[in-house]
Amino acid sequence: MKSRDRKILRLIKVQIALLLLLIAGVTYYYVSGYASIVSELKTEASLLVRKSNPNTFRQTETSEAYDKNGDTISVLKGEKDVYYITYDQIPGDVIKALISIEDKNFFEHNGVDYKAIARAAYVMLKDKEMTQGGSTITMQLARTIFLSNEKTWQRKIEEIYIASELERKYSKEQILEFYLNNVYFANGYYGIEAAAKGYFSKDISELSLAEICYLLAIPNSPTYYDPVVNSENTIARKNLILTAMKDDGVLSEKAYEDTKNQVVTLTRPSNIKNNYVETYVYTCATRALMANDGFEFKTEFKDDDARRSYEKAYDDAYNEANKSLFTSGYRIYTSIDLTMQQQLQEAIDKQLEKFTDVNDEGIYALQSAGVCIDNETGMVNAIVGGRSQEVNGYTLNRAYQSFRQPGSSIKPLIVYTPALEMGYTPDSIVVDEKIEDGPENASGRYSGEITLRQAVAASKNTVAWQLYTEVTPEKGISYLKELGFSHIEKDDYGMAACLGGLTVGVSPLEMAKGYATIENDGYTREPTCISKILDSKGNVIYEVNQEDIKIYEENAARNMTDMLQSVLTDGTAKGVSLNDMPAAGKTGTTNDNRDGWFVGYTKYYTTSIWVGYDQPKKVPGLTGSSYPAAIWQDFMTVIHEGKVPAEFKKPVVITGPEEQQEDPEADLEEEPYGEFDEENPEEIPDEQTYEVITQTIDGTEIPEGLIPDNATDVQITTTIEPVVGE
């Protein structure tokens, strides 16, 4: 009896505690102001839905993108008006598949499925990540049409209220119609009919169940499930939808197996452009809008969980920004030069025209990509992601979406420039000799003692390997991370990286950025192509701010440029020239001639070229100095026509406690002292022992070595005295 009384007493105490907790929660809810905020959200939601009508779900504004001269690159339109279909035109399989994967209780709930929300919250707490969604189809429609990209509790509350109001005003069939005509299917396709035409060149009524499920896989994450570049992800989710339909009893076991095994092939309309500049502009504009919303971009993570969490946040933010790009009436101004774009495309097509083999999708097997950066601004002027051809296929922009082994073209970024920072000079003596358990030179020959300049020009693997042991892989890779190279893996912290042996690899865009950094005295800039974005009312909502970030020491970068000029005059790219225009560059060739690179620059432009197969395999005759260098030379020659030859900035050489330019006429304002008489070298004292003290012209001392612009018949007298204490 006493035991029973204790249980009753304990139960009463628990109930009292829960009641007190509830009272405290309700009190806090009202006192803190949450009640009034929620009330305002409810009122606003009611007003939004009350003012809506069926035309609300058809509206869109056209955005436009312009090149650097103000000419139109493309018109970005969601095509909702053109391809809007009514509920009776939507196949039954579309409705069944959609409900099975997105909202099983759609026809039972009133816009909000509280059980699903609770279930998603429980799974999130248990697994420490969001693996299930609690949003109904109606809530997704509310988010798509009425709300911003902001992720706050206020927006979620308003989304719930809007969904409830939509269910009161519109029928279930209308809501499904609105949803399927507004949901985003990637690549500018809004609505399932536009997606059917865009991916399969058919009406939605003509699609098979496999094709329908393939399309319905995309909206969950249009970036991750983009069938153009991530078809394996799309197929995986297509199969998940089929499984859900089978489990719900709307698809038989046999139909499930038959449909799952059906091969889905994209057949895009002939008027779809394989326009590489458009895909890059859209990507850069989307990222600019993400930055405008406060998204913080990262390339470095403490562990795999942090990486996965970031990638999920990135995809969500990208999808929201990309959707608005096609419907918000933006005016997008870019640094793209359409003339240069065409010239780069022509250079690639011309050099590879004899390679006519195609893959299973009808795409040329041997491919190339290139990027050109304006060295004055750090912005992209031209970007080509492949050879041009008329195909009903996908557009993969290899210039920034493909990552390949860079071969020896990586050496200046992680070996040579870091070594120059450590005290090496172009004239430092290094030893080219066979290394036990080390790499061989491509030629199979070894030269013994040579200068560092000669080692760079001849691309000596043995020298790069020895220097990298001094630089260390940790330090070498750190430069790539600081440059923002996006695919640095744990296994890249090994010696193989100094010869281009990276786990995933690099893109032509990243390589162009790296070399442009060397040209820019060691300071890097983000190579976007977006100058500014205006909203539909003409207000500037984004404007580029190219921040210079120091990566390499200035003198190391200048010395690297000096040595890279020798590659073109005496090294692996001997014979590659731009006539009188000074140029610097580096070749790169991977094992078995699978990838060929040439990355080079002048004072005006930096251009990166890659050649290879999409699925790496040997290309007979491919080296960095063959097709890649030829493409680079053709393109760079054309874009430099009419430009005045411009010398690179000269590195500073150490002559004791003071510094002076290698060329005293190059930057005379910075030259502290006069020039020694080279015709009488025996009169020149030891540079490490003596210091130049004064400089005079006709007996008059000139401060800091400055010579007046109007000076004539100048005679320079140099006084030299011993340095005390050295």
PyMOL commands that set and color helices and strands:
alter all, ss='L'
color gray80, all
select helices_A, chain A and resi 2-31+34-51+54-57+87-89+92-102+114-127+137-146+153-169+172-182+192-200+204-206+209-216+231-247+253-260+276-292+304-325+338-351+398-401+407-421+452-458+461-471+473-483+490-492+495-499+508-519+554-570+591-593+627-639+668-670+681-683+703-705
alter helices_A, ss='H'
color red, helices_A
select strands_A, chain A and resi 63-66+72-76+331-334+366-374+380-384+429-432+448-451+523-524+530-534+540-543+549-550+584-589+595-601+605-613+652-654+659-661+690-697+700-701+716-722
alter strands_A, ss='S'
color yellow, strands_A
deselect
rebuild
show_as cartoon
